[in-house]
Amino acid sequence: MTARRPYPSDLSDARWALVEPTLTAWREERTARARTFGRPPEHDLRDLLDAILYVDRTGIPWRYLPHDYPPHQTVYAYFARWQRDGVFEQLNGFLRRLVRTAEGRDPAPSACNLDSQSVKTSTNVPTATQGIDVGKKIVGRKRNIVTDTIGLLLAVLVTAASVHDGTAGRQLLTRVATDHPTIRKAWADMGYKNAVIEHGATLGIDVEIVLRDPATRGFAVQPRRWIVERTLGWLMNHRRLARDYEALPARSEAMIHVAMISLMTRRLTGETTPTWRGT
């Protein structure tokens, strides 16, 4: 365990105990597959994950990592490997099942919520992966997410902002039907009507569109939809997600998984999530 002074985003011992077996198993498997005998890994897995959490929470560029973390090139290399090998998705699924069980729910969800969020991109994001969300007047990317009924992430798809919700929704429903065969119900807003409803029917998922009361003026909490909108709010507490800084959409999805991993480990250990208010 590192002796350096911890940052607010660092894992506590209890939170590290939740994720350590998965990361250790990944390193052991990767070492066993190596064809040649090289140097043993010199950086602690906990330090590497803490550094990734620091970037996700504070929004800094990788090269601005404090010097008491491993070198930023090494941290990013591990982030990229864990994304390619599906480690973040694996951790997200494992922790989600633990949270659901701890709250007295079945580990496998039976219903879900869909929603999207358009965000601006930074100057390093390739133009080919951006688009214009005409309705929200945003040039950038769109995050389509699926959550269970308590707001935990089931699937995420990052696209250009110009991609219609229906197009992304069909892809996400297909993924959800494959990864979570127990799901039979889904709620969504008007952006997912028609094509998504029809596609859901072919998958055995009843997609219901939650309509806003036309007589309502100003802000009003929408039944069912507020859960997934709250999850999008949770994500925005991580400054790396306030704008899309990742060159690859897959890395943007990984950053969302990292944010949910941070949230769920705190939820399981009863630790509070610090906010930026008053700092």
C-alpha positions in Angstrom: 0.0 0.0 0.0 1.3 3.4 -0.9 2.7 5.7 1.9 1.9 9.0 0.1 -0.7 11.4 1.4 -4.1 10.4 -0.2 -6.2 12.7 -2.3 -10.0 12.9 -1.8 -10.6 10.8 -5.0 -8.3 8.0 -3.8 -9.7 4.6 -2.8 -10.0 3.8 0.9 -8.9 0.4 2.1 -12.5 -0.8 2.1 -13.1 0.4 -1.4 -9.9 -1.0 -2.7 -10.8 -4.4 -1.2 -13.8 -4.5 -3.5 -11.9 -4.0 -6.8 -8.5 -5.5 -6.0 -9.4 -9.1 -6.9 -10.5 -8.2 -10.4 -7.4 -6.1 -11.1 -5.0 -8.7 -9.6 -6.6 -11.4 -11.7 -6.2 -9.3 -14.8 -2.5 -8.7 -14.1 -1.9 -12.4 -13.4 -3.6 -13.5 -16.5 -1.7 -11.0 -18.6 1.6 -12.1 -17.1 0.8 -15.7 -17.7 0.1 -15.0 -21.4 3.4 -13.1 -21.9 5.7 -15.0 -24.2 9.0 -13.6 -22.9 10.3 -12.9 -19.4 10.5 -9.2 -19.0 10.6 -6.9 -16.0 8.0 -7.5 -13.4 5.4 -4.7 -13.1 6.9 -1.9 -11.1 3.7 0.1 -10.4 1.1 -0.7 -7.8 -2.4 -1.4 -9.2 -4.0 0.7 -6.5 -1.8 3.7 -7.4 -2.7 3.3 -11.0 -6.4 3.2 -10.4 -6.2 6.1 -7.9 -4.5 8.2 -10.7 -7.3 7.3 -13.1 -9.9 8.3 -10.5 -8.1 11.6 -9.9 -8.2 12.5 -13.7 -11.9 11.4 -13.9 -12.9 13.5 -10.8 -10.8 16.6 -11.4 -10.9 16.8 -15.2 -7.2 17.5 -15.6 -5.1 16.5 -18.6 -3.2 13.3 -18.2 0.2 15.0 -18.3 -0.9 17.2 -15.3 -1.1 14.3 -12.9 0.7 15.0 -9.6 4.2 13.6 -9.4 3.4 11.3 -6.5 1.3 9.2 -8.9 3.0 6.9 -11.4 4.1 8.6 -14.7 1.2 9.9 -16.7 2.2 7.8 -19.7 2.1 4.6 -17.7 -1.3 5.6 -16.1 -2.8 6.3 -19.5 -1.4 3.0 -20.9 -3.1 1.1 -18.1 -6.3 3.0 -18.6 -6.3 2.1 -22.3 -5.5 -1.6 -21.7 -8.2 -1.9 -19.1 -10.7 -0.3 -21.5 -9.7 -2.6 -24.4 -9.8 -5.7 -22.1 -13.3 -4.8 -20.7 -12.0 -4.5 -17.1 -14.1 -1.3 -16.4 -17.2 -3.0 -17.7 -16.4 -6.1 -15.6 -16.0 -4.1 -12.5 -19.2 -2.1 -13.2 -21.2 -5.3 -13.5 -19.7 -6.9 -10.4 -20.2 -3.8 -8.2 -23.8 -3.3 -9.6 -24.8 -6.8 -8.5 -23.3 -6.1 -5.1 -25.2 -2.9 -4.7 -28.5 -4.4 -5.8 -28.0 -7.3 -3.4 -27.1 -5.0 -0.5 -30.4 -3.1 -1.2 -32.5 -6.3 -1.1 -33.0 -6.5 -4.9 -32.4 -9.3 -7.3 -28.8 -9.1 -8.7 -30.3 -9.3 -12.2 -32.6 -6.4 -13.2 -35.9 -6.9 -14.8 -36.5 -3.3 -16.0 -34.4 -0.3 -17.2 -34.4 3.3 -18.3 -33.0 5.0 -21.4 -31.8 8.6 -21.8 -29.2 10.6 -23.6 -27.1 13.6 -22.9 -25.3 15.8 -25.5 -22.0 17.5 -24.4 -19.5 19.7 -26.0 -16.1 18.4 -27.0 -12.6 19.6 -26.6 -10.3 20.7 -29.4 -8.4 17.4 -29.4 -11.5 15.3 -30.3 -11.5 14.3 -34.0 -14.1 16.0 -36.1 -15.2 12.7 -37.6 -16.5 11.6 -34.2 -18.5 14.8 -33.5 -21.8 16.1 -34.8 -24.5 18.7 -34.1 -27.5 18.1 -31.9 -29.8 20.5 -33.6 -32.5 20.4 -30.9 -30.0 21.3 -28.1 -27.7 23.4 -30.3 -24.6 21.5 -29.2 -21.7 20.6 -31.3 -20.0 17.5 -29.8 -21.0 14.0 -28.7 -24.0 12.3 -27.3 -24.0 9.8 -24.4 -26.8 7.3 -24.5 -27.1 5.3 -21.3 -29.3 2.5 -19.9 -29.7 2.2 -16.1 -31.6 -0.1 -13.8 -34.5 1.1 -11.7 -32.1 2.5 -9.0 -29.9 4.4 -11.4 -27.0 2.0 -11.8 -25.4 1.8 -15.2 -26.3 -1.2 -17.5 -24.9 0.0 -20.8 -23.5 3.2 -22.4 -22.9 4.2 -26.0 -21.1 7.4 -27.0 -21.8 8.7 -30.5 -21.6 11.9 -32.5 -24.3 14.3 -31.2 -26.0 14.2 -34.6 -26.9 10.5 -34.2 -30.6 10.2 -33.4 -31.7 8.7 -30.1 -33.6 6.0 -31.9 -30.6 4.8 -33.8 -28.5 4.6 -30.6 -31.4 3.2 -28.6 -31.8 0.2 -30.9 -28.1 -0.6 -30.5 -28.4 -0.3 -26.7 -31.5 -2.4 -26.5 -29.8 -5.2 -28.4 -26.8 -5.0 -26.1 -29.1 -5.0 -23.0 -31.1 -8.0 -24.3 -27.8 -10.0 -24.7 -26.1 -9.0 -21.5 -29.3 -8.8 -19.3 -31.8 -11.4 -20.6 -34.0 -10.9 -17.5 -35.1 -7.4 -18.6 -38.6 -7.2 -19.9 -39.5 -3.5 -19.4 -38.0 -0.2 -20.4 -38.9 3.4 -20.0 -37.7 6.2 -22.3 -38.6 9.7 -23.5 -40.1 10.8 -26.9 -36.7 10.6 -28.6 -36.8 6.8 -28.5 -40.4 6.3 -29.8 -41.5 4.2 -32.8 -38.3 2.5 -34.0 -37.1 1.7 -30.5 -40.5 0.5 -29.4 -40.7 -1.8 -32.4 -37.2 -3.1 -31.9 -37.8 -3.7 -28.3 -40.9 -5.8 -29.2 -38.7 -8.1 -31.3 -36.4 -8.6 -28.3 -39.2 -9.3 -25.9 -38.8 -5.9 -24.1 -41.8 -3.6 -23.6 -40.6 -0.1 -24.3 -42.9 2.6 -22.7 -42.6 6.2 -23.6 -43.0 8.5 -20.6 -44.9 11.6 -21.7 -44.7 15.0 -20.1 -48.0 16.4 -19.0 -48.8 19.2 -21.5 -50.5 21.3 -18.8 -47.3 21.4 -16.7 -45.3 24.6 -16.8 -41.6 24.8 -15.9 -39.6 22.0 -14.3 -41.4 18.9 -13.2 -40.1 15.5 -12.1 -41.1 12.9 -14.7 -42.2 9.4 -13.5 -39.5 6.7 -14.1 -37.4 9.1 -16.2 -36.1 11.0 -13.2 -34.0 7.9 -12.2 -31.8 7.9 -15.3 -31.7 11.7 -15.3 -30.3 11.6 -11.8 -27.6 9.2 -13.0 -26.6 11.7 -15.6 -26.4 14.3 -12.8 -24.1 11.9 -10.8 -21.8 11.7 -13.8 -21.5 15.5 -14.1 -20.0 15.6 -10.6 -16.9 14.2 -12.4 -15.3 17.2 -14.1 -13.7 15.0 -16.8 -17.3 14.3 -18.0 -18.4 18.0 -18.0 -17.1 18.0 -21.5 -15.9 15.2 -23.7 -12.1 15.2 -23.8 -11.4 11.7 -25.1 -10.1 11.2 -28.6 -11.9 7.9 -28.9 -15.6 7.3 -28.1 -14.7 4.0 -26.4 -12.4 5.9 -24.0 -15.3 8.3 -23.2 -17.4 5.3 -22.4 -14.6 4.0 -20.1 -14.6 7.3 -18.2 -18.3 6.9 -17.5 -17.7 3.4 -16.2 -14.9 4.8 -14.0 -17.2 7.4 -12.5 -19.8 4.7 -11.8 -17.2 2.5 -10.2 -16.2 5.3 -7.9 -19.9 6.0 -7.0 -20.7 2.3 -6.3 -17.7 1.6 -4.2 -18.6 4.5 -2.0 -22.2 3.3 -1.9 -21.2 -0.1 -0.8 -18.8 1.1 2.0 -21.1 3.9 3.2 -18.6 6.6 2.3 -19.9 10.0 1.2 -19.1 11.4 -2.2 -17.5 14.9 -1.9 -18.9 17.6 -4.1 -17.4 20.8 -5.4 -19.8 23.0 -3.3 -18.0 25.1 -0.8 -14.5 24.3 -2.2 
